[in-house]
Amino acid sequence: MFREIIIPLTFGLALFIFGMKMMELALQAWAGPVLTRLLNTVSATPVKGMLFSTVVTALLQSSTAVTVMTIGLVNAGLLTYGRTLGIILGGNIGTCLTTELIALHLSSLGLPLLLLSMCLWFAAVVLHEKLPYRLSRYTFLLQSGQHAALACAGFSIVLIAIAWMQSTGEALQAYGLIGWFTERAESSLLWGVAAGAVLAAVVHSSSAVIGLAMGLAASGALPVPLGIAVVLGSNVGTCVTAVIASIGGTRSGKFVAWSHIVLNVGGCLLFLPFISGLEAAASWISTDASSIIAHSQTLFNVLSSLLALPLCYLPVWRRLDRSGL
């Protein structure tokens, strides 16, 4: 059991998180400073903030990074609390890109993509070192190439990790662990929500937890409804990072973190009774188990954000900003 389940799952999850962080840091180094300045410029209205945050999160591959960045801007007095609500909603939508890419079943391309990315990175580094002074204007392009290569390498590591975790499906079924968990979940899908929330809080990544659920569902070890419940819970668990980031910050920064919690918990409670509806809607797009979970996450986050968007226009937020929250 230790060799067949615990080691592959532990190292697979660790590898997934490593790949995600590698991709996130590379993209932040590439575009982060520019995006930070733009966040304050384009968030004049909640809908503009939501649309821009969706794009930024999709680029950075991390809603947590965008939320933490937003809290930092609020603590520094560069962004008002009222402008952050749309950004939070957009972050939830943008983060779906990772799982949708995983749902394309590109795992077999993981190793070739990693080798290609490393070759491109090495070539960019060598060219940068050998570049004559008169051609220094191309330095930015070579640095961008290095960051892009590292981001691709991070994504390839994510694909390899997914394949590794997926390999534990048969062992989990053989030892009856999934069966035991499924029996408990038949009485209440709250078991799946709780598991998703706890795992996401521990690893600080909802994408890693959803990727694990997708891998197990693809191998037939995890029922799709239970996988969707894990998705709902992971959106709640990922709020822990925002709370940690707000510790020691301003009152406005704490409000951003708690708004993130309220929006995600509210969305989870709202859609928990409609898991079968999410599964049915996602099944129209694809009949593959892991793809259904990925599409369910996208539908959940898009619908939750659209439902919450009108609340961002309430006059109370402008009054809070004027009162110096």
N, C-alpha and C positions, 0 to 999 in steps of 0.2 A: 504493500500500500504506500509506504514512504517513497519508494523508488518510482512507482507507477503514477502516483497522484500528487503527493505533496511537493516533490522536487520539481516536476514539470509545471505545476500550477504556480508555485512560488517564484521560480526563475522566469517563467513566461510572463507573469504579471510584472515582475521587476524589469524585465526587458521591455515590456510595453511602455511602462512609465518612463524608462530611460529614453526610449525612442521619441515619446511625446515631448519630453523636456528638451531633448536635443533639437527637435523640429521647432518647438516654441521659442527657444533662445536664439536660434539662427534667424528665424523670421523677425523676432523683436530687434535683434542687432541690425537687420537689414532695413526694416521700415518703422520700428518702434518710435524713435524720436519724432519723426514726421507725423505719425498717427496720433501721438500724444498732443501735439499742438492742434491738430485738426479736430480732435474730440471737443475741445472748447469752442471751436469756430462753428461747427455744423450741428451743435446740439441746442439750437435756439428754440426748437419745438420738440416735444416728445417723439413725434413720428419721424422727424429728421434724425434725431438721436438714435432711434431704434434701427432705421435703415442703415445708417453709417456704422453703428456698432455691429450689425449683422455682418457687414463686409469685413470690418476690422477683425472680428472674432474668427471668421472663416479664414482670413489670412494668417492670423497668429495661432490658429488651432487651439485656442484656450479661452473659454469664457472667464475662467478664474483670473487669467492675466489681465483681461480688460477690466474686470471688476476691481482688482487690486490697483490697477493704474488709475481708475476713476476715483477710488477712495483717496489715493495719494494727491490727486488734483484738488479734491474737495478739502482735504486737510491743509493744503497749501494756500487755500483761498482763491484758486484759479478757476474753480468751477462751482456753481451754486447747486444746492441739493436738488432743487426742482428739475434741473437739467439732467440729472443722473437717472431718472426713472426710465426714460426711453432707452438709454444706454444699456441698462440692466436687461430689459426685455429683448433688445437686439442681440445681446450676448448669448442668451439662451437659444436663439434661433441659429446663430452663426456656428455654434459648437456642433451642430448636427452634421456638418460637412465631413468630419472625421469618420463617423460611423457609416455615413452613406458611401464613402470611398471604400471602407472595409467590406461593405455589403456587395461590392463588385467582384468579390472573390479573386483578388489579385495576389493571394498568398504565394503562388508559385513564382511570382515575379520578384519576391522579396530579396533573395540572394543576388540575382543578376542586377537588380536596381541598386543594391548596396555597393556591389563592385564597381558599377558604372559611376555612381556618385562619388566614391572615393577616388577614382581615376580623374574625374573632372575637378575635384577639390585639389588634388595633388598638382594637376596641370596648372590650375589658377595660381596656386602658391608659388610654383617654380617661375611662372611667367612674371608674377609680381616682383619676385626677388631679382630677376634678370632684366627688368624693364629699365631702359635708359632714362635718364633724368628728363630729356626732352619729350618723352612720351608719358610723363607722369599724369597727364590729364586722363589717361585710361585707367588710372589706379582705382577709381570708384567702380568702374565696370568689373574689374577683376575681383575687388572685394565683394561686390554684389554676387558675382559668380561663385565665390567661396561659400557665402551664406546660403545661396540657393542649393548648392551641392550638399551642404550639411543638412539642410531641411529635407531634401530628397532621401538622404541617408537615414535620417530619423524616421521618415515614413516607411522606408524599407524594413527597418528594425521592428516597427509596429506590425508589419505584415508577417514577419518571421515569428514574432511573439504570439500572434493570433493562431498561427498554424501549430505552434508548440502547445498552447493551452488547449486547443481543440483535440489534440491527441489523447487527452485524459478522459474523453467522453466514455469510451468503452469501460475503462477501469472504474469510473464513478458509478456506472450502472451495475457492474459486476459485484462491487462491494455493497450495493444497496443504499449508498449515501443519497443519491438523487431521488430514489424511491421514497426514502424516509422523509426527505424535505418536501417532495411532491404531495405525499399523504397529508402532511401538516397544512400545506398550502391549499389543499382541496376544501378545507373547512374555512379558510380565510386567506386571501391573497395578501393580507397585511404582513405575512411572513416574508414574502418576496420584497415588499416595500421596505421592511425593516432591514433585511439583508443588504439590499442595494444602498440604503442610507448609511449603514454602518461601514460597509466596504469603501464607499466613496469618501466618507469622512476620514477613514484610516489612510487611504492611499492618496487623498487629495486630488482625485481625478475621476469624474463621472465617465469620461470616455473609456478609461481602463476597465471600469466595472461593466459598462455596456458591451465593450469588446469581449470580455470574458463570457458574458451571458450569450452573446451572438455565437461565439465559438462552441459553447456547450449545446446551444439549440441546433446548430448546424450538424453536430454529431448525433443528434437525437436524444441527448442525455437530459435536456431541459425542455419542458413544455413551453410553447410560445406564450400563453397567457401569464405564466410565472415569470418568463423573461421580460415581458412588458411591465409587470409589477416591479421588477428589479430596476427597470429604466426610470419609473416614477420615483422610486426611493433614492436612486443615485442623484437625481436633480436636487433632492433635499440635502443629502449628505455633503454635496460639494459646497454648500453654503458655509461650512465650517472654516474654510480657508479665508473667506471674506471677513468673518468675525474675528479671526486671529489677526488679520491685517489691520483691523480697525482699533485694536487694543492700543491704548495710549494716544489715540488720535483725538481730533476735535469732535464736538457733539454732532456736527454735520456728517463727518465720516462714519460715526457709529450708526447714524440714521440710514446711510447708504447700505451698510452691511445688514441691518435689520429689515430694511425694505426688500433686500434680496431674499432673505429668509421668508418673509411674509408672502411674496409673490410666488416663490417656488413651492412652499408648503400649501398655499391656497390652490395652486394649479394641480398639485398631487391629489389633494382631497376632492377637488372638483371632478377629476377624470378617473379616480379609483373605481367608482361604480360602472364606468363605461369602458373597461378594459376590453371586453368582448367586442364593443363597437370599434375601438381602435384597431383591434386585430382584423375585423372584417374589412374596414376601410383600407388598411395596409395590404390585405390580401388581394385587393383589386389591382394593385400595382405589381405585386410579385407573390408567388406561392412558396418561395424559398423561406425556410424558417428564420435564418439569420437576417435576411432582407426585410422580413415582416417586422422584426424587432427594430431594425434601423429606421424603417419608414414610420413605425409607430412613434418613435422618439421625435422624429421631425414633425409629424402631425400634432403631437402633444405640445411641443414647444411653440410651434407657429400659432395654434389655436389659443393656447394659454396667453401668449403675448398679445394677440389681437383682442382677446376678451378684456385683458387688463389695460390696454392702451387708453380707452376713454377715461379711466380713473386718473391717468397722468395729467389730464387737463382740468382737474378740479381746482377751484380758486384757492383752496387751503394751502397748496404748495407754494403759490406766489406770496401768500401772506407769511408763510414760514421763512421764505427767503428774505422778505423785507424786514422781518423781525430779527434777522441775523442769526438764524439757526446754525 
